Amino acid sequence: MRRTAFILGSGLLLLVALWNSVTWHLQRFWGASGYFWQAQWERLLSTFEGKEWLLYILGATQVPVLLFWTVSGLLLVVDTTGKPNFISRYRIQVGKNDPAAQTWLHHGM
């Protein structure tokens, strides 16, 4: 029981110390760069002044959709061609979803 209390107490103390250290560093970083990001946001708002709906459509819908399809398209290229090899070697199901050309050659079609 003492060993468990010692381990859990030490782990909790270490976690709290780590958390405080991380938040302190992040606060110092944000304090140093906070003005820069605030200035960028104000410049963006002044650019779209009176057209906040356009900022919503571009920022909340189009940017995530473009990012999603870009990453998915790259993964689709890896799935269909098997290249680059450094990505395709991490497949979970080996032999499944192989590129069509390799599957046809392997099965003799």
N, CA and C atoms as an extended XYZ file, in Angstrom:
327
Properties=species:S:1:pos:R:3:atomname:S:1:resname:S:1:resid:I:1 pbc="F F F"
N         0.824       -1.190        0.000 N   MET     1
C         0.000        0.000        0.000 CA  MET     1
C         0.875        1.263        0.000 C   MET     1
N         1.958        1.236        0.790 N   ARG     2
C         2.852        2.393        0.824 CA  ARG     2
C         3.539        2.605       -0.519 C   ARG     2
N         3.918        1.478       -1.135 N   ARG     3
C         4.597        1.560       -2.428 CA  ARG     3
C         3.668        2.174       -3.475 C   ARG     3
N         2.410        1.758       -3.486 N   THR     4
C         1.435        2.308       -4.427 CA  THR     4
C         1.223        3.787       -4.180 C   THR     4
N         1.074        4.174       -2.914 N   ALA     5
C         0.890        5.589       -2.574 CA  ALA     5
C         2.119        6.403       -2.976 C   ALA     5
N         3.308        5.843       -2.768 N   PHE     6
C         4.534        6.549       -3.146 CA  PHE     6
C         4.624        6.744       -4.655 C   PHE     6
N         4.318        5.683       -5.400 N   ILE     7
C         4.391        5.762       -6.869 CA  ILE     7
C         3.352        6.734       -7.403 C   ILE     7
N         2.111        6.609       -6.934 N   LEU     8
C         1.064        7.509       -7.416 CA  LEU     8
C         1.325        8.952       -6.999 C   LEU     8
N         1.782        9.160       -5.758 N   GLY     9
C         2.090       10.507       -5.295 CA  GLY     9
C         3.230       11.132       -6.064 C   GLY     9
N         4.274       10.351       -6.318 N   SER    10
C         5.409       10.868       -7.097 CA  SER    10
C         5.000       11.181       -8.529 C   SER    10
N         4.203       10.295       -9.110 N   GLY    11
C         3.735       10.525      -10.476 CA  GLY    11
C         2.868       11.767      -10.574 C   GLY    11
N         1.987       11.962       -9.603 N   LEU    12
C         1.121       13.144       -9.594 CA  LEU    12
C         1.946       14.410       -9.420 C   LEU    12
N         2.917       14.385       -8.517 N   LEU    13
C         3.782       15.536       -8.298 CA  LEU    13
C         4.580       15.871       -9.557 C   LEU    13
N         5.105       14.857      -10.212 N   LEU    14
C         5.857       15.067      -11.447 CA  LEU    14
C         4.962       15.622      -12.549 C   LEU    14
N         3.738       15.106      -12.654 N   LEU    15
C         2.799       15.590      -13.665 CA  LEU    15
C         2.440       17.056      -13.436 C   LEU    15
N         2.188       17.439      -12.197 N   VAL    16
C         1.854       18.834      -11.885 CA  VAL    16
C         3.043       19.746      -12.181 C   VAL    16
N         4.248       19.322      -11.826 N   ALA    17
C         5.437       20.130      -12.102 CA  ALA    17
C         5.646       20.298      -13.602 C   ALA    17
N         5.467       19.222      -14.353 N   LEU    18
C         5.607       19.293      -15.808 CA  LEU    18
C         4.550       20.207      -16.409 C   LEU    18
N         3.318       20.086      -15.943 N   TRP    19
C         2.230       20.910      -16.455 CA  TRP    19
C         2.501       22.393      -16.195 C   TRP    19
N         2.954       22.717      -14.981 N   ASN    20
C         3.258       24.116      -14.665 CA  ASN    20
C         4.397       24.642      -15.513 C   ASN    20
N         5.392       23.819      -15.767 N   SER    21
C         6.518       24.242      -16.594 CA  SER    21
C         6.077       24.500      -18.038 C   SER    21
N         5.269       23.600      -18.565 N   VAL    22
C         4.799       23.761      -19.948 CA  VAL    22
C         3.931       25.009      -20.080 C   VAL    22
N         3.012       25.224      -19.150 N   THR    23
C         2.154       26.411      -19.244 CA  THR    23
C         2.978       27.689      -19.083 C   THR    23
N         4.006       27.679      -18.236 N   TRP    24
C         4.849       28.861      -18.079 CA  TRP    24
C         5.564       29.190      -19.392 C   TRP    24
N         6.123       28.165      -20.044 N   HIS    25
C         6.818       28.400      -21.311 CA  HIS    25
C         5.854       28.874      -22.390 C   HIS    25
N         4.664       28.296      -22.437 N   LEU    26
C         3.693       28.728      -23.445 CA  LEU    26
C         3.228       30.159      -23.208 C   LEU    26
N         3.055       30.546      -21.950 N   GLN    27
C         2.663       31.923      -21.654 CA  GLN    27
C         3.757       32.901      -22.059 C   GLN    27
N         5.005       32.537      -21.835 N   ARG    28
C         6.104       33.423      -22.242 CA  ARG    28
C         6.171       33.534      -23.769 C   ARG    28
N         5.981       32.412      -24.459 N   PHE    29
C         6.000       32.439      -25.924 CA  PHE    29
C         4.848       33.277      -26.462 C   PHE    29
N         3.643       33.066      -25.913 N   TRP    30
C         2.492       33.801      -26.415 CA  TRP    30
C         2.621       35.282      -26.099 C   TRP    30
N         3.191       35.603      -24.953 N   GLY    31
C         3.396       37.008      -24.618 CA  GLY    31
C         4.335       37.677      -25.599 C   GLY    31
N         5.325       36.948      -26.073 N   ALA    32
C         6.290       37.511      -27.014 CA  ALA    32
C         5.697       37.644      -28.407 C   ALA    32
N         4.852       36.683      -28.809 N   SER    33
C         4.338       36.716      -30.182 CA  SER    33
C         2.866       37.106      -30.242 C   SER    33
N         2.259       37.389      -29.100 N   GLY    34
C         0.833       37.705      -29.073 CA  GLY    34
C         0.479       38.943      -29.878 C   GLY    34
N         1.317       39.975      -29.803 N   TYR    35
C         1.027       41.188      -30.554 CA  TYR    35
C         1.054       40.919      -32.054 C   TYR    35
N         1.987       40.105      -32.495 N   PHE    36
C         2.077       39.784      -33.921 CA  PHE    36
C         0.795       39.134      -34.414 C   PHE    36
N         0.299       38.108      -33.674 N   TRP    37
C        -0.904       37.406      -34.106 CA  TRP    37
C        -2.129       38.303      -34.012 C   TRP    37
N        -2.180       39.153      -32.991 N   GLN    38
C        -3.302       40.083      -32.870 CA  GLN    38
C        -3.303       41.060      -34.040 C   GLN    38
N        -2.136       41.543      -34.428 N   ALA    39
C        -2.040       42.467      -35.560 CA  ALA    39
C        -2.468       41.784      -36.861 C   ALA    39
N        -2.096       40.518      -37.035 N   GLN    40
C        -2.507       39.792      -38.239 CA  GLN    40
C        -4.019       39.611      -38.287 C   GLN    40
N        -4.599       39.280      -37.133 N   TRP    41
C        -6.055       39.094      -37.072 CA  TRP    41
C        -6.779       40.403      -37.367 C   TRP    41
N        -6.306       41.516      -36.818 N   GLU    42
C        -6.939       42.813      -37.072 CA  GLU    42
C        -6.802       43.208      -38.536 C   GLU    42
N        -5.667       42.884      -39.139 N   ARG    43
C        -5.490       43.183      -40.569 CA  ARG    43
C        -6.449       42.357      -41.424 C   ARG    43
N        -6.644       41.088      -41.046 N   LEU    44
C        -7.589       40.238      -41.766 CA  LEU    44
C        -9.009       40.757      -41.613 C   LEU    44
N        -9.382       41.148      -40.405 N   LEU    45
C       -10.722       41.686      -40.188 CA  LEU    45
C       -10.945       42.982      -40.954 C   LEU    45
N        -9.943       43.831      -41.016 N   SER    46
C       -10.106       45.090      -41.759 CA  SER    46
C       -10.196       44.836      -43.263 C   SER    46
N        -9.569       43.755      -43.735 N   THR    47
C        -9.665       43.400      -45.150 CA  THR    47
C       -11.087       42.986      -45.514 C   THR    47
N       -11.738       42.227      -44.628 N   PHE    48
C       -13.091       41.735      -44.881 CA  PHE    48
C       -14.152       42.580      -44.195 C   PHE    48
N       -13.858       43.811      -43.878 N   GLU    49
C       -14.797       44.656      -43.145 CA  GLU    49
C       -16.099       44.833      -43.925 C   GLU    49
N       -17.201       44.522      -43.271 N   GLY    50
C       -18.510       44.601      -43.908 CA  GLY    50
C       -18.895       43.327      -44.636 C   GLY    50
N       -17.975       42.401      -44.805 N   LYS    51
C       -18.244       41.138      -45.503 CA  LYS    51
C       -17.793       39.961      -44.630 C   LYS    51
N       -18.270       39.952      -43.386 N   GLU    52
C       -17.874       38.886      -42.469 CA  GLU    52
C       -18.358       37.522      -42.942 C   GLU    52
N       -19.459       37.495      -43.686 N   TRP    53
C       -19.979       36.229      -44.207 CA  TRP    53
C       -18.975       35.600      -45.170 C   TRP    53
N       -18.267       36.429      -45.925 N   LEU    54
C       -17.256       35.909      -46.851 CA  LEU    54
C       -16.062       35.330      -46.080 C   LEU    54
N       -15.686       35.996      -44.999 N   LEU    55
C       -14.625       35.465      -44.141 CA  LEU    55
C       -15.042       34.129      -43.549 C   LEU    55
N       -16.308       34.003      -43.160 N   TYR    56
C       -16.810       32.728      -42.636 CA  TYR    56
C       -16.751       31.642      -43.701 C   TYR    56
N       -17.244       31.950      -44.899 N   ILE    57
C       -17.292       30.943      -45.956 CA  ILE    57
C       -15.882       30.485      -46.337 C   ILE    57
N       -14.963       31.434      -46.454 N   LEU    58
C       -13.599       31.065      -46.831 CA  LEU    58
C       -12.856       30.380      -45.687 C   LEU    58
N       -12.974       30.908      -44.485 N   GLY    59
C       -12.178       30.414      -43.377 CA  GLY    59
C       -12.722       29.171      -42.713 C   GLY    59
N       -14.054       29.073      -42.617 N   ALA    60
C       -14.632       27.956      -41.864 CA  ALA    60
C       -15.059       26.795      -42.753 C   ALA    60
N       -15.184       27.027      -44.032 N   THR    61
C       -15.620       25.934      -44.898 CA  THR    61
C       -14.598       25.576      -45.970 C   THR    61
N       -14.105       26.567      -46.694 N   GLN    62
C       -13.264       26.269      -47.847 CA  GLN    62
C       -11.851       25.834      -47.463 C   GLN    62
N       -11.265       26.449      -46.471 N   VAL    63
C        -9.894       26.079      -46.071 CA  VAL    63
C        -9.842       24.638      -45.541 C   VAL    63
N       -10.747       24.222      -44.628 N   PRO    64
C       -10.706       22.818      -44.196 CA  PRO    64
C       -10.992       21.824      -45.321 C   PRO    64
N       -11.918       22.164      -46.210 N   VAL    65
C       -12.225       21.266      -47.327 CA  VAL    65
C       -11.007       21.134      -48.244 C   VAL    65
N       -10.352       22.241      -48.535 N   LEU    66
C        -9.165       22.200      -49.394 CA  LEU    66
C        -8.040       21.399      -48.738 C   LEU    66
N        -7.834       21.590      -47.451 N   LEU    67
C        -6.809       20.840      -46.743 CA  LEU    67
C        -7.130       19.343      -46.727 C   LEU    67
N        -8.397       18.996      -46.456 N   PHE    68
C        -8.799       17.590      -46.427 CA  PHE    68
C        -8.561       16.917      -47.768 C   PHE    68
N        -9.009       17.549      -48.861 N   TRP    69
C        -8.881       16.917      -50.165 CA  TRP    69
C        -7.436       16.886      -50.656 C   TRP    69
N        -6.618       17.825      -50.217 N   THR    70
C        -5.204       17.781      -50.585 CA  THR    70
C        -4.522       16.570      -49.950 C   THR    70
N        -4.721       16.398      -48.645 N   VAL    71
C        -4.107       15.257      -47.956 CA  VAL    71
C        -4.692       13.945      -48.465 C   VAL    71
N        -6.006       13.893      -48.649 N   SER    72
C        -6.641       12.672      -49.141 CA  SER    72
C        -6.196       12.341      -50.558 C   SER    72
N        -6.011       13.359      -51.377 N   GLY    73
C        -5.532       13.130      -52.737 CA  GLY    73
C        -4.130       12.556      -52.757 C   GLY    73
N        -3.270       13.066      -51.873 N   LEU    74
C        -1.916       12.508      -51.798 CA  LEU    74
C        -1.945       11.048      -51.349 C   LEU    74
N        -2.806       10.737      -50.376 N   LEU    75
C        -2.912        9.347      -49.931 CA  LEU    75
C        -3.532        8.462      -51.015 C   LEU    75
N        -4.420        9.014      -51.830 N   LEU    76
C        -4.996        8.265      -52.939 CA  LEU    76
C        -3.927        7.927      -53.978 C   LEU    76
N        -3.038        8.870      -54.229 N   VAL    77
C        -1.931        8.614      -55.166 CA  VAL    77
C        -1.046        7.501      -54.621 C   VAL    77
N        -0.770        7.522      -53.319 N   VAL    78
C         0.040        6.463      -52.710 CA  VAL    78
C        -0.678        5.126      -52.823 C   VAL    78
N        -1.997        5.119      -52.619 N   ASP    79
C        -2.765        3.877      -52.699 CA  ASP    79
C        -2.788        3.305      -54.110 C   ASP    79
N        -2.892        4.156      -55.119 N   THR    80
C        -3.019        3.648      -56.481 CA  THR    80
C        -1.674        3.325      -57.124 C   THR    80
N        -0.622        4.036      -56.749 N   THR    81
C         0.667        3.793      -57.393 CA  THR    81
C         1.634        2.989      -56.534 C   THR    81
N         1.446        3.018      -55.221 N   GLY    82
C         2.375        2.331      -54.343 CA  GLY    82
C         3.649        3.115      -54.094 C   GLY    82
N         3.694        4.331      -54.593 N   LYS    83
C         4.876        5.166      -54.432 CA  LYS    83
C         4.471        6.460      -53.765 C   LYS    83
N         5.207        7.039      -52.936 N   PRO    84
C         6.527        6.661      -52.465 CA  PRO    84
C         6.457        5.506      -51.480 C   PRO    84
N         7.466        4.705      -51.517 N   ASN    85
C         7.502        3.474      -50.732 CA  ASN    85
C         7.575        3.732      -49.233 C   ASN    85
N         8.165        4.853      -48.814 N   PHE    86
C         8.300        5.101      -47.382 CA  PHE    86
C         6.952        5.340      -46.710 C   PHE    86
N         5.917        5.686      -47.472 N   ILE    87
C         4.575        5.821      -46.901 CA  ILE    87
C         3.826        4.499      -46.994 C   ILE    87
N         3.915        3.837      -48.131 N   SER    88
C         3.122        2.621      -48.328 CA  SER    88
C         3.627        1.441      -47.506 C   SER    88
N         4.817        1.495      -46.986 N   ARG    89
C         5.300        0.372      -46.178 CA  ARG    89
C         4.671        0.337      -44.795 C   ARG    89
N         3.972        1.383      -44.386 N   TYR    90
C         3.320        1.419      -43.082 CA  TYR    90
C         1.864        0.989      -43.144 C   TYR    90
N         1.481        0.305      -44.163 N   ARG    91
C         0.101       -0.168      -44.286 CA  ARG    91
C        -0.208       -1.187      -43.216 C   ARG    91
N        -1.422       -1.148      -42.742 N   ILE    92
C        -1.838       -2.080      -41.705 CA  ILE    92
C        -2.201       -3.421      -42.321 C   ILE    92
N        -2.920       -3.409      -43.429 N   GLN    93
C        -3.350       -4.641      -44.081 CA  GLN    93
C        -2.464       -4.892      -45.292 C   GLN    93
N        -1.444       -5.683      -45.101 N   VAL    94
C        -0.524       -5.981      -46.189 CA  VAL    94
C        -1.243       -6.857      -47.210 C   VAL    94
N        -1.135       -6.495      -48.479 N   GLY    95
C        -1.792       -7.249      -49.539 CA  GLY    95
C        -3.166       -6.717      -49.885 C   GLY    95
N        -3.742       -5.873      -49.053 N   LYS    96
C        -5.042       -5.262      -49.337 CA  LYS    96
C        -4.793       -3.902      -49.974 C   LYS    96
N        -5.655       -3.522      -50.878 N   ASN    97
C        -5.587       -2.224      -51.557 CA  ASN    97
C        -4.250       -2.003      -52.257 C   ASN    97
N        -3.684       -3.068      -52.789 N   ASP    98
C        -2.471       -2.893      -53.567 CA  ASP    98
C        -2.820       -2.155      -54.851 C   ASP    98
N        -1.857       -1.470      -55.440 N   PRO    99
C        -2.135       -0.806      -56.705 CA  PRO    99
C        -2.637       -1.801      -57.749 C   PRO    99
N        -3.540       -1.350      -58.609 N   ALA   100
C        -4.200       -2.225      -59.579 CA  ALA   100
C        -3.201       -2.923      -60.494 C   ALA   100
N        -2.185       -2.211      -60.961 N   ALA   101
C        -1.216       -2.817      -61.884 CA  ALA   101
C        -0.462       -3.952      -61.205 C   ALA   101
N        -0.090       -3.775      -59.952 N   GLN   102
C         0.636       -4.826      -59.245 CA  GLN   102
C        -0.270       -6.018      -58.973 C   GLN   102
N        -1.546       -5.787      -58.690 N   THR   103
C        -2.485       -6.870      -58.430 CA  THR   103
C        -2.710       -7.699      -59.683 C   THR   103
N        -2.858       -7.040      -60.843 N   TRP   104
C        -3.075       -7.768      -62.083 CA  TRP   104
C        -1.853       -8.593      -62.445 C   TRP   104
N        -0.671       -8.052      -62.254 N   LEU   105
C         0.534       -8.808      -62.570 CA  LEU   105
C         0.707       -9.983      -61.624 C   LEU   105
N         0.368       -9.801      -60.374 N   HIS   106
C         0.540      -10.851      -59.392 CA  HIS   106
C        -0.412      -12.023      -59.626 C   HIS   106
N        -1.636      -11.719      -60.051 N   HIS   107
C        -2.632      -12.772      -60.249 CA  HIS   107
C        -2.635      -13.291      -61.693 C   HIS   107
N        -1.791      -12.749      -62.541 N   GLY   108
C        -1.660      -13.233      -63.907 CA  GLY   108
C        -2.803      -12.831      -64.823 C   GLY   108
N        -3.419      -11.702      -64.563 N   MET   109
C        -4.530      -11.246      -65.417 CA  MET   109
C        -4.030      -10.460      -66.576 C   MET   109
